[in-house]
Amino acid sequence: MRIPRKCTPQCYLKRVLPALLKKHALRLTKYDYRLSNKLDTDLQKLRCRVNYHALRFTDPIQELGKRLIQRMREKSRYFIALHLRFESDMLAFSGCYYGGGEKERRDLGAIRKRWKTLHTSNPEKGRRQGRCPLTPEEVGLLLRALGYGSDVHIYAASGEIYGGEETLAPLKALFPNYHTKESLSRKDELTPFLAHSSRMAAIDFIVCDGSDAFVTNNNGNMAKILAGRRRYFGHRRTIRPNAKQLYHLFTNRGNMSWDKFSSQVRKVQKGFIGDPMEVKPGRGEFHAYPAACICEKTDENKSNPGSNQEIVNRTGIRKAIGEPAYPVYTDEEADGSDTEDDPTGTGEEVVITEDDPAAGEEMVTEDDPTVTEEVIDTEAEADDGSSVRQEGSELEEILSD
């Protein structure tokens, strides 16, 4: 049943109420993101209760997702989940160009015709404005610049990457410990879900939510929902690319040393690396920042503004509910495209300034047990430059291949 866009109260009584009385349930699609963020606090809390507690994935999806998390933990105490949106339909929707010549323009142009309302794109302008997903190589460079070593294990949540293994090769060279649901699952485990793209995405969602750090190459809907969920259930790091500023660094990557590049990356990513209380109230969408529901700073934390430890004061609703639940992907959605309604996003502009001592400060905290091992060692040996030069030399060699 389709409800008119401007449905009056009488319209709801005549069309919606009879359906509700007959079916005892309604499914409202493409509706949640159209709700205003300026709702009363009680309504926002109800929204949180629905988003994070009322809806659950089916048991088979949850069970496989949890098994994959366990297998990642067996491989490494710490792992990163990467939501890598680089499928052909995603690239076509964004209207971006990645240097694939006439074949890329022809392939993506044909897919782009599915959306009759899309305007003619300006790929170069889109890249400058940060509306294009980062390439797998750019994601790898971003993470290495932030201090993640090549020994870190990555779980990649994605569909079929445009360009296949050739496109993924630079990322795998930077992070050889690269895993997917396909590589972690037995054939008999994954077979029941293969024909349903939304169920496959649901498995990725669960693993991403259970990771120590979550990274996205674009700020699409799934990334926003995961960011908000990870804030809601207690702080876990979520790294969003400041694509607008990173574009200039990636464009000029060949004209600067690794040390210069990584220093500038750390500058432009300040405010985009998932530190506690990083997003201020009133900023961003509800999915990414459920402001009325998440924890607030306690008096203890306010008295120590330099503290980066997350001290939480849970709301009454959260105390009463308990363990997190996962959202539902329905059978009707399963046969549809996995393309997001809003697959691109823009970052806030940060002006790049000349080098200063703060530029080299690491974007990690003591409660983030990953990056610190390598980063702390680098800082300890940086006086003679030996460790820094070794890391830069290793990366320059990989990138020159």
C-alpha positions as CSV (number, residue, x, y, z in Angstrom):
1,M,0.0,0.0,0.0
2,R,1.4,3.4,-1.0
3,I,0.6,6.4,1.1
4,P,0.4,9.8,-0.6
5,R,3.3,12.1,0.3
6,K,0.9,14.7,1.8
7,C,-1.5,12.4,3.7
8,T,-3.9,14.3,6.0
9,P,-5.1,12.9,9.3
10,Q,-8.3,11.8,7.5
11,C,-6.2,10.0,4.9
12,Y,-4.4,8.1,7.6
13,L,-7.8,7.1,9.2
14,K,-9.2,5.9,5.9
15,R,-6.1,4.1,4.5
16,V,-3.6,3.3,7.3
17,L,-5.8,2.4,10.2
18,P,-7.8,-0.3,8.3
19,A,-4.5,-1.9,7.2
20,L,-3.1,-1.8,10.7
21,L,-6.3,-3.4,12.1
22,K,-6.1,-6.1,9.5
23,K,-2.4,-6.9,9.5
24,H,-1.5,-5.8,13.0
25,A,1.7,-4.4,11.7
26,L,2.9,-1.8,9.2
27,R,6.2,-1.6,7.4
28,L,7.2,2.0,6.5
29,T,10.1,2.1,4.0
30,K,12.4,5.0,3.2
31,Y,10.8,6.9,6.1
32,D,13.2,6.9,9.1
33,Y,15.7,9.4,7.6
34,R,12.8,11.8,6.8
35,L,12.0,12.4,10.4
36,S,12.9,15.7,11.9
37,N,15.8,15.8,14.3
38,K,14.0,18.5,16.2
39,L,11.7,16.3,18.2
40,D,10.8,16.4,21.8
41,T,13.3,14.5,24.0
42,D,10.8,11.7,24.9
43,L,10.1,11.1,21.2
44,Q,13.8,11.0,20.4
45,K,14.3,8.4,23.2
46,L,11.4,6.4,21.7
47,R,13.2,6.5,18.4
48,C,16.4,5.2,20.1
49,R,14.4,2.4,21.7
50,V,13.1,1.4,18.3
51,N,16.4,1.7,16.5
52,Y,18.6,0.0,19.0
53,H,16.3,-2.3,21.1
54,A,13.1,-3.2,19.4
55,L,14.3,-4.5,16.0
56,R,16.5,-7.6,15.7
57,F,18.1,-9.6,13.0
58,T,16.8,-13.2,12.7
59,D,18.7,-15.8,14.7
60,P,20.6,-17.4,11.8
61,I,22.0,-14.0,10.8
62,Q,23.0,-13.1,14.3
63,E,24.6,-16.5,14.9
64,L,26.8,-16.3,11.8
65,G,27.8,-12.7,12.6
66,K,28.9,-13.6,16.1
67,R,30.9,-16.6,14.8
68,L,32.7,-14.4,12.3
69,I,33.6,-11.9,15.1
70,Q,34.9,-14.9,17.2
71,R,37.0,-16.0,14.2
72,M,38.5,-12.5,13.8
73,R,39.3,-12.5,17.5
74,E,41.1,-15.8,17.1
75,K,43.3,-14.3,14.5
76,S,44.0,-11.1,16.4
77,R,43.2,-9.5,19.7
78,Y,42.3,-6.3,17.9
79,F,40.8,-5.9,14.5
80,I,39.5,-3.1,12.3
81,A,36.2,-3.3,10.3
82,L,36.2,-1.5,7.0
83,H,32.9,-0.7,5.2
84,L,34.3,-0.5,1.7
85,R,31.7,0.9,-0.6
86,F,33.4,0.6,-4.0
87,E,30.9,-1.5,-6.0
88,S,30.0,-0.5,-9.5
89,D,26.5,0.8,-8.6
90,M,27.9,2.9,-5.8
91,L,30.5,4.5,-8.1
92,A,27.9,5.0,-10.8
93,F,25.5,6.7,-8.3
94,S,28.2,9.0,-7.1
95,G,29.1,10.1,-10.6
96,C,32.8,10.0,-9.7
97,Y,35.7,9.0,-12.0
98,Y,38.7,7.0,-10.9
99,G,41.0,6.9,-13.9
100,G,39.7,3.8,-15.6
101,G,39.4,5.5,-19.0
102,E,36.7,5.0,-21.5
103,K,35.8,1.6,-20.2
104,E,35.0,3.0,-16.8
105,R,33.0,5.8,-18.2
106,R,31.0,3.4,-20.4
107,D,30.4,0.8,-17.6
108,L,29.4,3.3,-14.9
109,G,27.4,5.5,-17.4
110,A,25.2,2.5,-18.3
111,I,24.5,1.8,-14.7
112,R,23.9,5.4,-13.9
113,K,20.9,5.4,-16.3
114,R,18.9,3.5,-13.7
115,W,18.4,6.7,-11.8
116,K,16.5,9.0,-14.1
117,T,16.5,11.9,-11.7
118,L,20.3,12.1,-11.3
119,H,21.8,15.3,-12.6
120,T,24.8,15.3,-15.0
121,S,27.8,14.9,-12.8
122,N,31.1,16.8,-12.6
123,P,33.5,14.1,-11.4
124,E,36.4,16.5,-10.7
125,K,34.1,18.9,-8.7
126,G,32.7,16.0,-6.8
127,R,36.2,14.8,-5.7
128,R,37.1,18.4,-4.7
129,Q,34.0,18.7,-2.6
130,G,34.6,15.3,-0.9
131,R,31.5,13.6,-2.4
132,C,33.4,10.6,-3.8
133,P,34.2,7.4,-1.9
134,L,37.9,6.9,-1.1
135,T,39.5,4.2,-3.2
136,P,40.8,1.1,-1.4
137,E,44.4,2.4,-1.7
138,E,43.4,5.7,-0.2
139,V,41.8,4.0,2.7
140,G,45.0,2.0,3.3
141,L,47.1,5.2,3.1
142,L,44.7,6.9,5.6
143,L,45.0,4.1,8.1
144,R,48.8,3.8,7.8
145,A,49.1,7.6,8.2
146,L,47.1,7.4,11.4
147,G,49.5,4.9,12.8
148,Y,48.0,1.5,12.1
149,G,50.7,-1.0,11.2
150,S,50.8,-3.6,8.5
151,D,50.2,-6.4,11.1
152,V,46.7,-5.1,11.9
153,H,43.9,-7.4,10.8
154,I,41.1,-5.9,8.7
155,Y,37.6,-7.2,8.1
156,A,36.2,-5.7,4.9
157,A,32.4,-5.4,4.5
158,S,31.7,-4.9,0.9
159,G,30.0,-6.2,-2.2
160,E,31.8,-7.0,-5.4
161,I,34.6,-4.4,-5.8
162,Y,34.7,-2.6,-9.1
163,G,38.0,-3.7,-10.7
164,G,38.3,-6.8,-8.5
165,E,41.6,-7.9,-7.2
166,E,43.5,-5.3,-9.2
167,T,41.6,-2.5,-7.4
168,L,42.2,-4.2,-4.0
169,A,45.9,-5.0,-4.5
170,P,47.3,-1.7,-3.1
171,L,45.2,-2.0,0.1
172,K,46.2,-5.6,0.6
173,A,49.9,-4.6,0.1
174,L,49.5,-2.1,2.9
175,F,47.4,-4.5,5.1
176,P,48.1,-8.2,4.2
177,N,45.8,-9.5,6.9
178,Y,42.7,-8.8,4.9
179,H,39.5,-10.8,5.6
180,T,35.9,-10.9,4.4
181,K,32.8,-12.9,5.3
182,E,33.6,-15.1,2.3
183,S,37.1,-15.9,3.5
184,L,36.0,-16.5,7.1
185,S,32.9,-18.6,6.4
186,R,32.5,-22.2,5.3
187,K,30.6,-22.7,2.1
188,D,27.7,-24.3,3.9
189,E,27.5,-21.4,6.4
190,L,27.2,-18.7,3.8
191,T,25.1,-20.5,1.1
192,P,21.7,-19.8,2.7
193,F,22.4,-16.0,2.5
194,L,24.0,-15.7,-0.9
195,A,20.9,-14.9,-2.8
196,H,19.9,-12.1,-0.5
197,S,22.0,-9.0,-0.6
198,S,20.4,-7.4,2.4
199,R,21.1,-10.5,4.5
200,M,24.7,-10.5,3.4
201,A,24.9,-6.8,4.4
202,A,23.3,-7.7,7.8
203,I,26.1,-10.1,8.5
204,D,28.7,-7.4,7.6
205,F,26.8,-5.0,9.9
206,I,27.1,-7.3,12.9
207,V,30.9,-7.9,12.4
208,C,31.5,-4.1,11.9
209,D,29.5,-3.4,15.1
210,G,31.7,-5.8,17.0
211,S,35.0,-4.5,15.8
212,D,37.5,-2.5,17.9
213,A,37.6,0.3,15.3
214,F,35.2,0.9,12.4
215,V,36.3,2.7,9.3
216,T,34.3,3.8,6.3
217,N,35.4,5.1,2.9
218,N,32.3,7.2,2.6
219,N,29.7,8.6,4.9
220,G,26.7,6.6,3.7
221,N,23.6,5.4,5.6
222,M,25.1,2.2,6.9
223,A,28.2,4.0,8.1
224,K,26.0,6.6,9.9
225,I,23.9,4.1,11.6
226,L,26.9,2.1,12.8
227,A,28.5,5.3,14.1
228,G,25.4,6.2,16.1
229,R,25.0,2.7,17.4
230,R,28.6,2.5,18.5
231,R,28.2,5.8,20.4
232,Y,24.9,4.6,21.9
233,F,26.2,1.4,23.3
234,G,29.3,2.9,24.7
235,H,32.2,4.5,22.9
236,R,34.0,2.5,20.3
237,R,36.2,4.2,17.7
238,T,34.6,5.1,14.4
239,I,36.9,6.7,11.8
240,R,35.2,8.8,9.1
241,P,37.3,10.2,6.2
242,N,37.5,14.0,5.9
243,A,37.3,13.5,2.2
244,K,37.2,17.1,1.2
245,Q,40.6,17.8,2.8
246,L,42.1,14.4,2.1
247,Y,41.5,14.9,-1.7
248,H,44.2,17.5,-1.8
249,L,46.7,15.3,0.0
250,F,46.0,12.3,-2.1
251,T,46.3,14.4,-5.3
252,N,49.7,15.7,-4.2
253,R,50.9,12.4,-2.6
254,G,53.8,12.0,-5.1
255,N,55.2,15.5,-4.3
256,M,55.8,15.0,-0.5
257,S,57.6,12.6,1.7
258,W,55.7,10.0,3.8
259,D,56.4,11.9,7.0
260,K,55.0,15.1,5.5
261,F,52.0,13.2,4.1
262,S,51.2,11.4,7.4
263,S,51.6,14.6,9.4
264,Q,49.1,16.4,7.2
265,V,46.6,13.5,7.3
266,R,46.6,13.6,11.1
267,K,45.9,17.3,10.9
268,V,42.9,17.1,8.6
269,Q,41.5,14.0,10.4
270,K,41.2,15.8,13.8
271,G,37.6,15.6,14.6
272,F,37.0,12.7,12.3
273,I,38.6,9.8,14.2
274,G,36.0,8.8,16.7
275,D,37.3,10.3,19.9
276,P,34.7,10.4,22.8
277,M,32.5,13.5,22.6
278,E,33.9,14.3,19.2
279,V,30.6,15.2,17.7
280,K,28.9,18.1,19.5
281,P,25.2,18.2,20.4
282,G,23.2,19.6,17.6
283,R,25.7,18.6,14.9
284,G,25.1,15.8,12.4
285,E,22.1,13.5,11.7
286,F,20.2,11.5,14.3
287,H,21.5,8.2,12.9
288,A,25.1,9.2,13.4
289,Y,24.6,11.1,16.6
290,P,21.4,10.1,18.6
291,A,21.9,13.2,20.8
292,A,18.9,12.8,23.1
293,C,19.7,9.2,24.0
294,I,23.5,8.8,24.3
295,C,25.6,9.2,27.4
296,E,26.6,12.7,28.5
297,K,29.7,13.8,30.4
298,T,29.5,13.5,34.1
299,D,30.6,16.2,36.5
300,E,33.9,14.3,37.0
301,N,34.7,14.4,33.3
302,K,33.6,18.0,33.0
303,S,36.1,18.9,35.8
304,N,38.9,17.3,33.8
305,P,38.4,18.5,30.2
306,G,41.8,17.1,29.1
307,S,40.6,13.5,29.9
308,N,39.8,11.4,26.8
309,Q,38.4,8.6,28.9
310,E,34.7,8.1,28.3
311,I,32.8,8.4,31.6
312,V,29.2,7.7,31.0
313,N,25.9,8.5,32.7
314,R,23.3,6.1,31.2
315,T,19.7,7.2,30.7
316,G,16.8,5.4,32.5
317,I,15.8,3.6,29.2
318,R,19.3,2.2,28.7
319,K,19.6,0.9,32.2
320,A,16.3,-0.9,31.8
321,I,17.0,-2.6,28.5
322,G,20.3,-4.4,28.7
323,E,22.2,-6.0,25.9
324,P,22.1,-4.4,22.4
325,A,19.9,-5.8,19.6
326,Y,20.5,-5.7,15.9
327,P,18.2,-4.2,13.3
328,V,16.0,-6.4,11.0
329,Y,16.5,-6.9,7.3
330,T,13.3,-8.3,5.9
331,D,12.7,-10.9,3.2
332,E,11.1,-8.2,0.9
333,E,14.3,-6.1,1.1
334,A,16.5,-9.1,0.4
335,D,16.0,-9.3,-3.3
336,G,16.6,-5.5,-3.9
337,S,19.7,-3.7,-4.6
338,D,22.1,-3.1,-1.8
339,T,22.6,0.5,-2.9
340,E,22.1,3.1,-0.2
341,D,19.6,5.9,-0.5
342,D,22.3,8.5,0.3
343,P,25.6,6.9,-0.6
344,T,27.8,10.0,-0.5
345,G,28.7,12.4,2.2
346,T,30.8,15.5,2.7
347,G,33.2,16.3,5.4
348,E,33.7,19.5,7.3
349,E,36.4,21.7,5.9
350,V,39.6,21.9,7.9
351,V,42.3,24.4,6.7
352,I,45.7,22.8,6.3
353,T,48.4,24.9,7.9
354,E,52.1,24.7,7.8
355,D,53.8,22.1,10.0
356,D,53.7,22.7,13.7
357,P,54.6,20.5,16.7
358,A,51.0,19.4,17.2
359,A,50.8,17.9,13.8
360,G,52.7,14.8,14.8
361,E,50.5,14.0,17.8
362,E,48.9,10.6,17.5
363,M,45.2,10.3,17.1
364,V,44.9,7.5,19.6
365,T,44.2,7.2,23.3
366,E,45.4,4.8,26.0
367,D,42.1,2.9,25.9
368,D,42.7,2.1,22.2
369,P,45.0,-0.9,22.4
370,T,45.9,-1.1,18.7
371,V,47.8,1.6,17.1
372,T,49.6,2.5,20.4
373,E,52.1,-0.3,20.3
374,E,53.7,0.8,17.0
375,V,53.0,4.5,17.6
376,I,54.6,4.6,21.0
377,D,57.7,2.8,19.8
378,T,57.9,5.3,17.0
379,E,57.7,8.3,19.4
380,A,60.3,6.7,21.6
381,E,62.8,6.3,18.8
382,A,62.0,9.5,16.9
383,D,64.9,11.4,18.4
384,D,67.3,9.9,16.0
385,G,64.7,9.5,13.2
386,S,65.6,5.8,12.6
387,S,62.2,4.3,13.3
388,V,60.4,7.0,11.3
389,R,62.6,6.7,8.3
390,Q,62.2,2.9,8.4
391,E,58.4,3.1,8.3
392,G,58.5,5.8,5.6
393,S,61.0,3.8,3.5
394,E,58.8,0.6,3.8
395,L,55.7,2.5,2.6
396,E,57.5,4.3,-0.2
397,E,58.7,0.9,-1.5
398,I,55.2,-0.6,-1.4
399,L,53.7,2.5,-3.2
400,S,56.3,2.5,-5.9
401,D,55.6,-1.0,-7.0
